């Protein structure tokens, strides 16, 4: 009967395999570090874009409110203008009627 480990080679890996494993571990570590740093940069960029989107949304809300206020003012000014044009038309017709009366009075005096 053969004893434990009698036919085994010592438990050492050849140095070439060990170097290859260390190189793979180093490459994987670098890739992991690189990916995590890119992820951190992208998270910062996403946070910045989200804050910019919020600011843009707030500004859009303010502009829409201001636009609706200005449209309301335009409508009220249009109504005032129509009222003044109606008043002008009414006064103009009254003035023409008075001019007609003045002319008739002058004609009757002559």
Backbone as a ProteinNet text record, in pm:
[ID]
protein_1_A
[PRIMARY]
XXXXXXXXXXXXXXXXXXXXXXXXXXXXXXXXXXXXXXXXXXXXXXXXXXXXXXXXXXXXXXXXXXXXXXXXXXXXXXXXXXXXXXXXXXXXXXXXXXXXXXXXXXXXXX
[TERTIARY]
83.1	0	89	46	126	79.8	167.7	133.9	77.4	30.1	-27.3	78.6	52	140.2	269.8	277.1	401.5	426.8	319.9	336.2	308	282.6	254.2	382	367.9	484	487.6	491	499	381.6	314.7	198.1	228.5	338.9	377.1	331.3	290.1	254.6	379.7	386.8	501	498.1	611.2	620.7	551	549	482.7	332.6	273.2	129.1	99	185	165.9	173.8	268	278.3	156.9	107.2	-11.7	-132.6	-148.7	-260.3	-248.9	-128.1	-108.3	-138.2	-101.6	-131	-282.2	-351.6	-497.5	-561.9	-515.4	-569.9	-543.8	-423.6	-392.3	-481.2	-500.9	-587	-729.9	-779.7	-916.7	-929.3	-829.8	-832.7	-833.5	-749.1	-746.3	-879.8	-937.2	-1067.3	-1175.9	-1172.1	-1271.7	-1256.3	-1131.1	-1106.5	-1149.2	-1116.6	-1151.8	-1304.1	-1372.3	-1519.1	-1582.9	-1529.6	-1588.5	-1565.4	-1448.4	-1425.1	-1513.9	-1533.4	-1625.7	-1768	-1804.9	-1939.5	-1958.4	-1857.7	-1868	-1882.2	-1804.2	-1816.2	-1953.6	-2002.5	-2135.3	-2244.7	-2229.5	-2329.2	-2329.5	-2210.9	-2204.5	-2270.1	-2245.3	-2304.8	-2456.1	-2505.3	-2650.2	-2711.1	-2644.4	-2696.7	-2699.9	-2595.1	-2592.1	-2701.9	-2722.8	-2828.7	-2967	-2984.2	-3112.7	-3138.7	-3037.2	-3057.4	-3083.3	-3015.3	-3039.1	-3180.4	-3228.4	-3364.9	-3466.5	-3439.3	-3530	-3532.6	-3413.7	-3408.3	-3482.5	-3464.2	-3531.6	-3682.6	-3727.1	-3871.1	-3929.1	-3855.2	-3901.6	-3908.6	-3804.7	-3803.4	-3917.7	-3943.4	-4053.9	-4187.1	-4204.5	-4327.7	-4346.5	-4235.2	-4244.1	-4278.6	-4215	-4241.9	-4384.8	-4435	-4573.4	-4670.2	-4641.6	-4728.3	-4722.9	-4601	-4587.9	-4657.2	-4643.9	-4708.9	-4860.8	-4916	-5061.2	-5104.4	-5023.8	-5055.7	-5054	-4952.4	-4944.1	-5058.4	-5096.8	-5210.9	-5339.2	-5353.9	-5469.7	-5469.5	-5351.2	-5342	-5373.3	-5327.4	-5356.7	-5507	-5572.8	-5718.4	-5789	-5744.9	-5810.7	-5784.9	-5664.3	-5635.7	-5717.9	-5736.9	-5820.5	-5963.7	-6014.1	-6150.5	-6160.9	-6059.5	-6060	-6054.3	-5973.1	-5962.4	-6094.9	-6158.9	-6289	-6391	-6386.5	-6479.2	-6452.7	-6326.3	-6293.4	-6329.9	-6311.9	-6353.6	-6505	-6576.5	-6722.7	-6762.6	-6696	-6723.6	-6691.6	-6579.6	-6541.7	-6646	-6691.7	-6792.7	-6922.1	-6960.5	-7082.4	-7067.1	-6952.8	-6931.2	-6921.8	-6863.1	-6852.9	-6992.1	-7077.7	-7213.7	-7289.4	-7268.4	-7332.1	-7281.3	-7151.6	-7094	-7151.3	-7167.1	-7225.4	-7370	-7440.7	-7580.1	-7584.5	-7494.7	-7491.3	-7451.7	-7354.8	-7317.4	-7436.9	-7515.7	-7637.1	-7735.8	-7752.5	-7841.5	-7790.9	-7659.7	-7601.9	-7626.4	-7606.6	-7626.8	-7772.5	-7865.6	-8006.8	-8043.1	-7983.1	-8009.4	-7958.1	-7837.7	-7782.4	-7865.4	-7911	-7995.5	-8128	-8182.1	-8309.8	-8294.4	-8180.5	-8155.8	-8138.4	-8081.2	-8057.7	-8189.6
-115.6	0	123.7	214.7	333.4	437.2	507	606.5	734.3	813.5	940.1	1026.4	1062.9	1154.7	1093.1	965.1	903.9	929.2	927.8	950.2	1096.4	1180.5	1320.6	1398.1	1508.4	1594.5	1700.3	1720	1829.5	1926.6	1993.1	2073.8	2207.1	2211.7	2338.1	2345	2460	2481.6	2526.2	2493	2543.7	2696.3	2759.3	2904.7	2973.9	2912.3	2972.1	2980.5	2875.6	2877.1	2979.3	2985	3082.2	3224.6	3253.7	3386.2	3418.2	3319.7	3341.1	3372.3	3298.7	3325.6	3465.3	3503.5	3636.7	3744.4	3720.5	3816.3	3827.8	3714.2	3715.9	3790.6	3765.8	3835.3	3985.5	4022.5	4163.6	4228.6	4159.9	4213.9	4228.4	4125.7	4133.6	4244.7	4262.3	4369.7	4506	4523.5	4651.1	4677.7	4573.9	4591.2	4626.8	4564.7	4594.6	4738.6	4780.9	4918.5	5017.8	4987.6	5075.3	5085.6	4972.5	4972.6	5049.8	5033.7	5105	5255	5296.1	5439.9	5497.3	5422.3	5470.3	5477.6	5379.4	5379.7	5502.2	5536.5	5654.5	5780.8	5791.9	5909.4	5916.6	5803.2	5802	5834.5	5789.4	5822.7	5972.4	6032.8	6177.5	6250.3	6200.9	6264.1	6249.9	6133.1	6111.9	6205	6219.8	6308.9	6452.9	6493.5	6629	6649.4	6549.6	6560.4	6562.6	6487.8	6490	6626.9	6684.9	6818.4	6921.2	6906	6997.6	6979.9	6855.7	6830.8	6894	6885.2	6947.1	7098.8	7158.6	7303.6	7343.6	7264.3	7293.2	7282	7181.9	7164	7280.4	7326.5	7440.9	7565.9	7585	7702	7693.2	7572.9	7555.8	7589.1	7544.8	7575.6	7725.3	7794	7939.2	8007.7	7962.3	8024.5	7998.4	7878	7848.3	7934.9	7953	8038.1	8182.3	8230.4	8368	8382.8	8281.8	8286.3	8292.4	8211.9	8216.2	8351.1	8407.5	8541	8645.9	8638.6	8735.7	8717.8	8593.5	8570.8	8626.8	8615.3	8674.5	8825.7	8886.2	9031.6	9072.7	8994.7	9025.2	9020.4	8918.8	8909.1	9028.9	9069.2	9183.7	9311.8	9327.5	9445.8	9444.6	9326.7	9317.7	9358.9	9313.7	9350.7	9501.3	9558.3	9703.1	9777.3	9729.9	9793.4	9785.5	9669.3	9655.4	9749.9	9762.4	9852.4	9996.6	10035.6	10172.3	10199.4	10098.6	10116.1	10130.1	10054.4	10067.3	10205.7	10252	10386.8	10492.3	10477.5	10571.2	10573.6	10455.7	10447.6	10516.7	10492.6	10553.4	10705.9	10753.4	10897.5	10960.8	10888.8	10939.9	10954.8	10855.3	10867.4	10981.4	10999.8	11111.6	11245.1	11252.4	11374.7	11404.2	11303.5	11324.1	11370.1	11313.4	11355.4	11501.9	11543.3	11682.5	11774.7	11726.9	11807.6	11825.9	11721.5	11731.3	11829.9	11827.5	11921.3	12064.7	12084.8	12218	12267.1	12180.2	12220.9	12258.9	12178.5	12211.1	12343	12365.3	12493.2	12610.5	12596.1	12704.2	12726.1	12616.7	12628.3	12696.6	12661.5	12723.2	12871.4	12910.2	13050.5	13133	13069	13141.2	13151.5
0	0	0	-82.9	-98.9	2.6	62.9	164.9	104.4	192.7	147.5	80.9	-40.5	-110.1	-158.3	-166.2	-208.6	-356.2	-438	-580.4	-620.6	-529.9	-561.1	-576.1	-647.4	-667.3	-559.2	-469.4	-376.9	-379.1	-381.4	-398	-461.7	-532.3	-593.5	-737.7	-778.4	-917.9	-991.3	-1115.5	-1190.3	-1192.2	-1195.8	-1186.7	-1303.8	-1421.7	-1537.4	-1515.1	-1460	-1431.7	-1322.6	-1223	-1115.6	-1169.6	-1254.7	-1315.3	-1402	-1476.5	-1559	-1471.7	-1359.9	-1268.4	-1206.5	-1167.9	-1112.4	-1215.8	-1342.1	-1448.1	-1469.5	-1467.9	-1484	-1368.1	-1246.7	-1129.9	-1140.5	-1185.4	-1200.7	-1306.3	-1418.7	-1525.3	-1476.6	-1407.2	-1354.5	-1250.2	-1166.4	-1067.2	-1133.9	-1236.5	-1309	-1376.9	-1440.8	-1507	-1406.4	-1290.1	-1186.4	-1138.1	-1112.9	-1069	-1176.2	-1302.3	-1413.2	-1427.2	-1416.5	-1428.3	-1312.9	-1192.5	-1078.5	-1090.3	-1140.1	-1156	-1265.7	-1373.9	-1479	-1427.1	-1344.4	-1287.5	-1198.1	-1119.8	-1032.9	-1116.5	-1223.2	-1310.6	-1374.6	-1420	-1482.9	-1382	-1258	-1156	-1127.2	-1124	-1105.2	-1221.6	-1341.7	-1459.8	-1459.1	-1417.7	-1410	-1305.5	-1191.4	-1087.4	-1138	-1209.2	-1264.6	-1367.9	-1452.3	-1553.1	-1489.3	-1380.9	-1311.9	-1249.4	-1189	-1130.4	-1240.1	-1352.7	-1465.1	-1518.9	-1523.7	-1570.4	-1474.8	-1344.8	-1247.5	-1264.9	-1281	-1300.7	-1428.1	-1532.4	-1659.2	-1643	-1568.5	-1547.4	-1467.5	-1366.5	-1287.3	-1374.9	-1456.2	-1545	-1645.6	-1697.6	-1792.1	-1725.8	-1602.1	-1529.4	-1511.4	-1473.6	-1458.1	-1589	-1698.1	-1828.4	-1874.8	-1849.3	-1888.2	-1808.3	-1678.7	-1596.7	-1646.5	-1674.1	-1724.4	-1858.7	-1944.2	-2074.3	-2059.3	-1969.3	-1951	-1892.8	-1801.5	-1748.7	-1859.6	-1944.8	-2054.4	-2153.9	-2180.3	-2270	-2209.2	-2077.2	-2009.6	-2023.8	-2008.6	-2025.2	-2168.1	-2264.5	-2405.1	-2429.1	-2374.3	-2390.2	-2327.8	-2207.8	-2143.3	-2223.4	-2277.7	-2359.4	-2487.9	-2545.6	-2666.3	-2634.5	-2519.9	-2481.9	-2458.8	-2392	-2370.5	-2503.1	-2594.3	-2725.4	-2800.9	-2797	-2863.4	-2800.2	-2666.3	-2597.6	-2638.7	-2646	-2684.9	-2829.8	-2916.1	-3055.9	-3065.8	-2983.5	-2982.7	-2931.5	-2824.7	-2772.6	-2878.1	-2946.9	-3052.3	-3162.3	-3202.5	-3307.7	-3262.7	-3137.7	-3084.7	-3078	-3027.2	-3018.9	-3157.6	-3250.8	-3387	-3448.4	-3425.2	-3479.8	-3411.2	-3280.5	-3210.5	-3265.5	-3291.8	-3346	-3484.9	-3566.2	-3699.2	-3687.6	-3590.6	-3570.3	-3527.1	-3437.6	-3392.8	-3507.6	-3589.2	-3705.9	-3799	-3812.8	-3894.6	-3835.9	-3704.3	-3637.5	-3653	-3637.9	-3653	-3794.5	-3891	-4031.1	-4055.2	-3998.9	-4016.2	-3949	-3831.7	-3761.5	-3843.6	-3898.1	-3980.1	-4106.1	-4165.4	-4283.8	-4249.7	-4135.8	-4097	-4062.5	-4008.9	-3979.3	-4106	-4204.9	-4328.7	-4397.9
[MASK]
++++++++++++++++++++++++++++++++++++++++++++++++++++++++++++++++++++++++++++++++++++++++++++++++++++++++++++++

